[in-house]
Amino acid sequence: MVATNPLFAGGHFYKKFQATVVNDIWPEVLFFCLVGMMVTLVSEMTSHSLAISNQMLTVLGTVLGLVISFRTSTAYERFSEGRKLWTNIQIASRSLSQIIWIHVPFERTDKATGQKKPTLEVVIEKKSMVNLVQAYSVSVKHMLRGEGGVYYADLYPLISFLPRFSTHTDHAGEDDMLPLWKASDMDHDTHKNIRSETLNSQTTTILRSNSSPMPLGSAEESEKERDATWGKRMKRAKTFDPEMALPVLPSERPLQPARSPPTTSLYDYFGFLRIFKPIIKPFSRRLRDVTSHDNDQGSVSARGRTFTGKRIRPQAADSNVPVEIALFLTTYFASLMRQGLLTPASAAAMNAAITTLQDTVVNLERIKNTPLPFAYQAHLRISLWLYLFFLPFQIYSAFKWLTIPATAFASFLLCGFLEIGQEIENPFNYDLNDLDLDQFCLAIQRELHEVTAHTTPDPESYIFTQWNQPFAPGDRRNAREMLDDLEHSYHGVGTGMHHIRKTLLKSWMDVDEMTRQT
């Protein structure tokens, strides 16, 4: 999303130019400008005047302006609501991960054997579920962009450990495949081959469906190969590549990139050149390569522009991935409840966080799948075209030759506002004016990793130390000094709390005096 002024902010202006609606409205502006030129030339160079009365100009212009303003305002409300809903996902993800990491105990006892579970086993369990919380937001991002399935570079590594089939027997077939993987058109035979053999550490994230993993060598060789592979990837990553922070796992089919924005070309910066595309194409190898690339990738081409430069909106795609991930999170919550590992307050908070995630996705789907009714859009655009078409006839008698630039400016203004409303009513795609869903997901990823980096220490280990001055500025001694000074009035049996309150009152008076300007 471009939120800065491209005229005064740093960066490449020609890239931020795509954030405007000039490429979308220039054919309409050009058409009405030609109409104004025709009216002016005929009226100036012939004996016939095309001027008509402008009695209806003010009334219709006011009504049309109010309608366009309402159209833009309702579209921005949808844009703003989408941003608020993503904030809810961020808050709920943070709360859910904190409950899993802090409130779920690390020390457990296996009820079957009566022995204490290894700490590593518990930490792996909790960290895997926190990764699943991260995968939820990523799956919502792909769902809103019309990208179905789970085979994406930023999603598959987070959920590859989830079960594929409803049965764990060796005779599991396509009919036993769970909806999460069934909808992604997974290769059943390749999956069985991958799960039955030990994976090679050198296997990259993108694994062709007709390949099979190599057997794993010794642990030392595996570690060396893994470090070498990681070093090569770091050298290749000369640009921003957040997927480098994700696990490297083999997949049953090639992984699609985390972001698939439309391919840009010279025509996206100079929209008027599209009318010369049939002439320029044979003489430009670069443009010919871009065109052939678009033809090879239908999904990318479908998200480009029309012949006149209009943006083509992506088709909506059903995706049950967020629902399936929410089911696994709910299943984990039910497992914790059966084991009695959560207090009632923590259980209520965890259930509320999962419910918030699901409610938010439903509201995001509502914004995406509820466009403005076609009758309203068609009637508004036809009314605007008729108004701009007859505008030069009504203003010629007052503007003369200035009718041409006046018509161009009016069409640019009104058509621009109308196009802005249509562009931002679905703010989940790859346009520069859409919400930056990738950054939202990366922010959630950073926060969840920060949560799991917390060591959940015992409060006594850091509160009663020399680094803590709890009563400052009234008493600038540290906690350790106050506890060791048994002769101080704070330790009085009957008067200790009285002196503590006097110190806290003095702290308030000092803070009130020091923080106010005289």
N, C-alpha and C positions, 0 to 999 in steps of 0.2 A: 504494500500500500504506500502510495506517495503522499506523505502528509506535509511536506515542506514546499515552499515556493520555489519552483525550478529556476526562476529568474535570478534569485538572490542566493540560493543554497548552492553548496558545492556539488560536484559530480557532473555527469554528462547530461547536457540539456536535451540532446536529441533522443536519449532514452526516456527521460521523463515526459517528452512530448507525447509519447504514447498514452500517458495518463489522461490526456484531454480527449474531447469528443470530436475534434476537428475531422479526423478520418472517417467518422461515422456520419457527419452531417454535410460534408462538402458537396456531395451531389445535389442535395436539396437546395443548399445556398446558391450553387451555380445555376440551377434551374430557375429559381425565382429572380436571380440577378439578370438572367437572360430575358425573363418576362418584363422586368423593369426596363431593360435596354430596348426591347421591342416597342413598348408603350412610348418611351421617350423619342425614339427615332421616328416612329410613324407620326407622332404628334408634332415634332419639330420640322420634319422634312416634307410633310404632305399637308394638304389643306384640311385634313380630317383630324379632329382632336379626340383622343380616346379617354379624356378625362370624364369622370362621373362624379356625382354628388358624394360627399364624404360624411353624410349625416349618420350613417351606420358605423363609421369607423370607431368613434369613441366608445359607443355602447358595446359593440362586439369585442373591441380590444380589451376593455375592462373585464368583461365576463371571461374571455379566453385567458387573460393573465391570471385571474383568480383560480381558474380550473387547473392551469399548468402549475401554479404555485402549490395547490393542494396535491397534485400528482407528485411533485418533487418532495413535499413534506412527508407524505405517507411512505414514499420509498426510503427516505432517510430514517424514518422511524423503524423500518424493518432492518436497515443497516445498523442502527444503534442497538436495537434489541438483539441482533445477532452477536454484537460485541459483548453485551451484558451476559448473554447465555454462555459464551466462551469463558467469561470470568467465573461463572458458576461452576463450569467444569474444572477450572483451575483450582478453585477453592475446595470443591468436593474431593478432587484427586489428592490435594495436599492433606486434607483432614483424614481421608481414608488410609493413606499411606502412614500417617502418624499413628493412627490407632493400631494398624497392623504391626508397625515396627516397635512401638513403645508399650502399648497396653497389652498386646499378646505376650505372655511371659516367655523368656528364653529358657527357663528351667522347667522341664516337663518330665513326667514319669509315664513310661509305656504301661498301659493298663493290662496288656496281655502278659507281659513278662515281669512287671513290677520293677523294672530297672530304669535308671535315668537315661533319657535320650541324649545322644551326643549333641553338644552345642552346635557343631557344624551342620548337622542335619536340620536343626530348627532354624538356623540362620538362612540356609539355602531355601527352606520352605517359605520363610517370610519375605526374603528378597525376590523370589520368583513371583509371589503374589503382588508385590509392589511393582515389578516389571509389567505385570498384567494390567495394573491400574494405568501405567503409562501407555500400554498398547490400546487401551480403551479410547483415549483422546486421539491417537493416531488413526484408529479405525473410523472414528467419527469424521475426521478430516477427509479421508478417502471416500466415505459415503456421501458427504456433501458435495464433493467434486464429481460425483457420478462414476467413481472408480470402484467397481465391485471386486470381491475376492480378497484374499489375504496375501497374495504373492507380490509384496512390495518390499523394497530394501529396508524400509524403516519400520515395517510391521511384522513380517514373517520371523525375524530373529527373536522377537519378544514373545511369540505365541507358539513357536515350533514344538515346544514340549507338551502342548495340550494333546489329549487323546484323539485319535483319528476315527476309531470305530467304537460301536456300542458294546462289542464283545472283545475279549482279550485272547481268544483262541486263534490258532493258526489258520482256521478256515474262514476268517472274516472276509467278506466280499463287498462288492459295491453297494449292496442293499443294506449293509451294516454300517456304512460310513455316516458319520455325524454331519448335521447340516452345515457346520462351519467349514468343513472341507469339501463336502458335496457340492456346495454352491461355487467353489473355486475350481471345479473341474480338475481334481487331482488325479494324477496317474497312479492307479492302484498298484500295478505291478512294480513300478519304480519305488513306491513307498515301502512295499514289503522287502525289496532288496536292500534299501537303505537301512531299515530298522533291524534287519536280521544280521547285518555284518557290522564290524567295527569301522567307524568312520576315520578317514584319513585326515590328519590335521592340516594338510595342504589344500584340501578341497575348498574352493572358494564359495562365496555366497551364491553365485550364479552357477547352477549345475544343470546341464542338459538332461532331459528326461531319458535319453538313451544311453547315459553313462552310468557306471557303477563305481562306488568308492573303492579305493585301494585299502588293503589291510594295514593296520597301524603297527609301527615298529616299536622299539623300546621307548621307555618313558623319556630318557635323556635325548634320544634322537628326535622324539616328538617335540620336546621343548625347544630344541635348536631349530627345527624346521618351522615351528610356530613363530619364533622370534624372527627368523629370516623372512618369512612371509609377511609378517607385520611391518618389518623394516622396509620391504619393497613397496607395500601399500602406502606407507608414510611418505616415501620419496615420490610416489606418483601423485599424491594428494597435494597439488600445488595451489589448489583453490579451496574454497570453503566446502567441506565435506562432513557434515555432522553424522553421517552414517558410519564414519570411522569409529565412533564411540560405541557402536552396537556389537553384539556377538557375531562371530564369523561361523555360519552354519551352512551345511549343504541343503539344498531345496530340491523338491521333486520336479520343479520346472523353473525356467529362467525367471529371476526376479525383475519386476518392473521398477523403474526409478521412483524414489520417494516423491519427486515433483516432475510433472510432465506438462509444462507450459507450452502453448502453441509456438511453433517455429517462427521466428521473426526474419524478415528480409527487408530489402530496400523499399518494398511497397508499403511496409508498415510505417515508415517515416515520411514517405512522400506518396500519399494515397492517390493523388491525381495520376501517377504513373501507371496505375492499373489499367487505364483505358488504352495505354500503349503497350500493354504486356504482350499481346500477340506479335508485335513488331520487334520489341526488345529481346524477347526470349531466344530467338536463334543466334543472336550476336553476343549473348552473355552466358558464359559457361557457369558462372557462379549461380545466377538466377535459375539456369536450367537444372543444376544439381539440387537446389532448394526445392524446385517444383517436383522433381522426381522423388525426392525424399518425402514430400508431402503425399504423393500418390502411393508410396509404399506403406505409409503409416496412416491408415484411415482415421484412427482416433485423433491424431494430431491435426490432420487436414480438416476434420470436422469441427475443430475448435478454432479455426482460423477466421478468415474474413471472406465475404462474398466478392463478386467482381467489382462492385462499387466501393468496397472497403468496409461494409457493415460487419460488425462482429456476429459470428454464428455461435449461439449459446449451446453448450453441451447438453446431450440428452440425459434425462434423469435415469439413474440406475438403482434398482433395489439392492439393498445390502443388509444382511442379517448378522454381520460380524459384530457390531456393538452389542446386539442382543445376546449373542452367544457368549461374548466375553463377560457381560453382566451376569449371565447364568453361572459361569464358573466362579465369579466373585461371590455370588449369593451362596453357591454350594460350599465354598470355603468358610463363609460366615456361619452356615448351618453346622459345619463340622466343628468349628470352635465352640459353638453353643452346646453341642452334644458332649464335648469333652469338658465343659465347664471352665473354659480358659478365659472367659470374658466376664467382667462385672456387668450388672444390669445397665449402668450408665454408659459404659463403653459399647455394649451391644446395641443400645438405642442409637448412639452416635454413628456407629458403623452402618447400621441399617438405614439411617437417614442419609448418609453420604452416598450409599449405593442407589437409593431411591432418587436422590437429587441428580445423579448422573443420568439415570434413565429418563427422568422428567425433562431434563435439559435437551436430550437428543430428540425427544418427541417434538419439543417446541422448535428446534432447529429444522427438523423435517417439515414442520408446518410452514416456516418461512420459505423454505426452498420449493416446496411443492404446491404453494398457493399463490400463483401469480395474479396480477391484476386481470379481471375478466376481459376477454377478448373484445366484447362489444364496447366496453368503455375505452379501451386502447384505440380501437378502430375509429370510433366516433370522434374521439379527441384529435387524432392525427388528421382525419379528413377535414374536420372543422378548421384546424390550423392551416392545412394546405389551402383551403378555399379562402381563408382570411388573407394569407400571404399572396395568393394569386391575384386577388382583386385589390391589394394594397397599392400597387403603383398606379392603378387607374384612379384611385381616390386622392392620392397626394401629388399627382403630376401638376395640377393647376397651381400649387403652392411652391413646389420644389424644382420644377423644370428639370434641368440636367442633373440636379442632385437627387432625382428620383432613383437613379441606379445605385449609388452608394447607400442611400437611405433604405432601400429594399433589401440590399445585401446585409446591412447591419441588423435590421429587424428580423430577417430570416435566421441569421446566425444566432441572435439572442434567444428567440422563441424555440427554434428547433434544438438548440443546445440544451436548454433547460428540460425540454421534453426527453431528450436522449439521456441526460444525466439521471433522470428519474427511472428510466427503464434499465439503466446499467447497474445502479446500486440497489435495486429492489431484491436482487439475489447476490449477496456479497460473499459468496463462497467459492468463486472460481479463481482463475489465474490472472485476471485483469489487474492492472496496477492500482485501480481504485477499490479493489476488493479487500476484504480482511486478510491479513497475513496469517493464515492458519498454520503454516509451517513454523513461524516464530512462536505462536501460542503453544504448539506441541513441544518445541524445543525448550521453552520456558518451564513447562511442566516436567520435562525430563530432568532439567537441571535441579529443580526443586525436590523431586523425588530422590535423586541421588544425594542431595544434601541431607534429606531426612535419614536415609540409610547410613550416611556417614556419621550420624550422631551415635555416641557410644552408650547412651542411657546410663550415665553414672549415678551412684548413690549421692543424693543432695548433700549429705554430711561430708563427702569427700572434697567438696569445693566451697561450701558456705563458710565453714569455721576455719578459715585460713587467713594468713597475713595479707592476702590480696583483696580482702573484702572490708570496706569501711561502711557498714550499713547505716550508721547514725550521722554521717557527715551531712552538713557542716557543723552541726551542734557538737558532735564528739568525733574527732578525726582519728581516733584509735581504731585499729583493725579488730576483726572479730576474735582472733586468737589472743590478742592482748587483753581484751575485755573479759574473756573467759578465764584467763590465767590470773587476773588481778582480783583475787578473792576478797581483798580488803575494801574494795570499792563499794559505794552505796548501792550499786546495781544488784549486789548479791544479798542485800538485806532481806530477812525473812518476811517482815511485814511492810517494809518501805521500798523494796526493790522496784516494784512496778511503778510506784509513784515517781521515783527518780528517772526511770526510763521514759515515762510520759513527759516529764519536764524537759528532758533532752530532746525528745521529738518535737515538742512545742517550740523550743529554741531553734531547732532546725527549720521549722516552718517560718519563723520570724526572720531568720537570716536569709532564707531563700527569697522570701517576699521582698526584702529590702534590696538584696543584690541583683535581682532580675527586673526591677522596675527602673525605668529611666527617670532621672530627676529633671 
